[in-house]
Amino acid sequence: MWSKFVPSEINAMDTENLTLLRDKKSDEWFSSLKVGDKVHNYSLKWQNKQIIDKKLREGIIKEIHDNGRFNRFVVVDNLTTGRQNKWNDYDLVKPQEIQEIEDRLLQQLSETVTATVQDKRSSAEKNVNENAAQAAYDNLVENAEELLKSKDVLLGKCAGVYGAFSKNTGECIYIGKSFSLISTRWREHAKFWKKLRPIHRQPLLTQYLHFFNDQIEWKVLLPVEGDINNDLIEYCERRLFEKYQPIANSIIPNGTIFGRSVMEGEGESVSVSEWNPNMVTIKIHKGAFAGFSDGKKHF
């Protein structure tokens, strides 16, 4: 049986200890689940990128799959719909004790992020000239035309911004960057997709590569030479992101304020769905591809 705790104790904990406690309690709770147990999750209704309604669903566990903290789920007989569903660990309604830890952790993180964003925004306003950034980007694009004539560059033997595209339709799947050899990053992608493991915190890309790897090709989009400012490469990635509109970028990249380039000094934080309105998720049923979230055919 998983152990409980005194709720008042969490108020004195910092973010690191709260995270450790949440993970420990969540591990203990998931390990305590048994076939036949009743569990719950919520069905969410969205409108204008906001949750306008949620309904509690309950199910009876038929199967338990624990492949580690980031890949565990249960298969349930959904008593609300009469269907059999796969519910991921993070979708399940947790016991009150764990929920209180998560609420306190979110509160602390929110306070930390707010302070960090204000500091970054102040710094950006003082040190960044967007016109200069755009001019630097335009110069890199111009230089790229000559660099892309090199066979080695086309093979990813350079740093810069790259993309993944559908071989059949040309649709952009993913935009990424590398400060070292892009070809090394491509090998990392090829290595990790086989086990359906997250690639650089991009689980949606992992799914695309798992199901459609032989139909996806990688391309160097903006090769760079020599040292380049981190903020500038983030700015370049954002410009190319807007140009190609990838469908599998699901995590806001490093070096940005909630998905908006530091070099642009843009407004308030945004959700991932707003940051990438082109994102198309993959439906998976019993480990098999079951369609795209937009109902279209992308391969």
Secondary structure, DSSP 8 states (H G I E B T S, - for coil): ------GGGGGG--HHHHHHHHHHHHHHHHHH--TT-EEEEEEEEEETTEEEEEEEEEEEEEEEEESSTTSEEEEEEETTTSSEEEEEGGGB---HHHHHHHHHHHHHHHHHHHHHHHHHHHHHHHH--HHHHHHHHHHHHHHHHHHTTSHHHHTT-SEEEEEEEETTT--EEEEEEESS-HHHHHHHHHHHGGGT--BTTBHHHHHHHHHHGGGEEEEEEEEE-S---HHHHHHHHHHHHHHH--S---S--TTEETTEETTTT--S---HHHH-TT---EEEETTEEEEETTS----
